[in-house]
Amino acid sequence: YLRHMIPGHGLDQLFGCREADFVATRDGDQLALTGGGELPAFRHLQYLEATTGQVIATCHDRPAVVRNRYGQGVAELNGAYLSRGIQTDPDPATLDYLVCFAHDAGVSPVLEIAPRPGFEVSVLTGPEADVLVLTNRSGAATEAALTAPARYREVHCPQDGNNPRTVFGGNTIRRRFDIFETAVLFGMK
């Protein structure tokens, strides 16, 4: 053992918890969120003992996700292979959970989307324009309002042309997204 505690090197203070046990798990186990809802757990479970952090989720009635305020920020230790829920086995609830964590921690999005859950946005930044790629992962066709930041003098969706699916008003675009549809927007600076 390189250290007497996991996570070591002061990370237990950052995350507000330490490892109590580490076990392999079958895919299909669920993390039960304390606020309601579930997220899939994959491959392993790290049961945690909260010290200064707050238990956010349990698995088999044992703490598996702990969130902690540290300095001016927030840290969260997920004791499951949570990222697999957005990689090889896309899970909308996992994606929404991670997005909400970022929002709650003060991260501001490049593009405001209402309704927020269910959309994935990627941005390619350029000197004169940014390319915004939006995907509807909500599992249903959805009407969304997209509000662009003030740094863009114009935002448009060239794939729609004059299609009535897209309505522009000020810096807000209203658009109907089919299930799993991807749209490309150009934000002109």
N, C-alpha and C positions, 0 to 999 in steps of 0.2 A: 504494500500500500504506500503510495507516495504522499498521501495526506490523511489526516485523521477524520476528515469530513468531506462529504460530497454535496454540493459543489465546493471545491476548495479555493484557496488563494483569495479569500474575502468575498467570493461570489455568493456565499450563504447569506451575507449581510445585504448584498444587493437584491437578491431574490426574496429575502425574508423567510427562508425555509432551508431545510437540508433533507437529503435523501434518507428515507426510513427503510426502503427495500426496492429492489429492482428485479422484475420478473418478465419472462417472455409471456406473450398473450396471443390468443387466437384473434385473427381479424374478425371483427363483428362485436367486440366489446365496445361499450359505450361510456363516454364521459358524461356524467349527469351534472349539468350546470346548476349552481345553487339558485340562480334566478329563473330556472325553468328551461327546458330544452335539453337536447343531447347532441353530442358530437362523436363521430366514430374514432376509436383508438386502434392503432395498427402496431403490430410487431412486438412492442414492449410496453411495459408500464413501470413508471418510476413513482412509487408511493412516496409522498412527501410529508414532512413534519413541519408545520408552520411555526415560525418563531415570531417575527414581527409582521409577516404578510397575512393576507386574507385568503381563505380557501375559496376558489372560484368554481371548482368542479371536483367530483369524486368518481371513483370507479370501484365497484364492489364495496361501497361504503367507506372507502379510504381516500384521503386527500390525494389528488393527482394533478391539480393545477392550482398554483398559488400566485397571487398578484401582490406587489409590494410597492409602496411609495418610497423612493430613495432620492435624496437630494431634491432636485427640482423636477424629477421625472418619475416614471412608472416602469417597473420591470415585472415580467411574468415568466414563470418557469412552468412549462407544459411537460408533464411526465409521460407523454405518449408521443408517438410518431405522428403528430397532428398535421404536419405539412404534407403527408401523403394524401390527406383529404382534399388537397388542391392541386396535386400533381397527377399521379397516375389514375386515381379514382376520384374525379372531381365531385365534391360535395358542397352544394350551395350553402348549407348551414355553417360549414367550416370557413368558407370564404367570407361570409357575412360576419362571423365571429371575429376573424382577424381584422377585417376592415373596421368594425365597430371599436375594437381595442385601439387601433391607430387613431381613430377620431377622438375617442375618449381621452387619449394621451396627448391630444393637442395637435396632431398632424392635420394639416389642412390639405384638402384635395386640390388637384389642378383644375378640376371641373366639378361643380356642385351638381348632383343628380338627385332628383326626387321622383319616385321613391328611391332611397339610397340602397337598401339591400338588393342584391341580385345582379349588380352591374360590375363589370371589370373594366378598368380604364388603363391603357398604356399610352405613354407619351414619348414621341421622338422629337427632340428639341433641335431647332435650326436657327440660323441667324435672322431670317426674315419671317419664318412661320414655324409653327409646331404642328405635328401630325398627331391627332388624338384618335386612338383606336378603342372603340367601345363595344363590349360584348354583353348581351343580355343572357345571364346565367340563372335567371329567376325561375325557370321552369315553366313560364307562361308568357304569352304575348303581353306586352306592357307598354302603356303610354308613359313617356318620361319627359320631365322638364330638365333641360341641361342649361345651367347658367355658367357662362364663361367669365373668367376673371377680367378685370379692367385692362390688363396689359394687351389684350387683343382688340384691335380696332374693328376686326370683322371675323366672324366664324361662320363657316358654311360646310355643308355636306354635299360634295360634288356628285356622289352616287345617286342622290335623290333628284338632282336637276330641279325642275319645276313641279316635282311630284307633290301632291297635297299631303303626303305623310309628314312633311317637315314644315313647321310654321315658325317663322322668325318674329320676334318681338323684342326690341332693345337688344340686350345681350343674352336673351333666353331663347332657346330652341325647344320647341315641343315636337316630339317625334314618336311614332309608333314603332316599337321593336318587336319583331317576331321572336318566337322562342329560339334561343341560341344564335340569334342574328348578330352579326358584327357590322358596325358602321364606322366609316372613316370621316373625321372632321378635320378641317384645316383652320387653325387659328392664326390669322395674319397679324403680325406685330406692327 
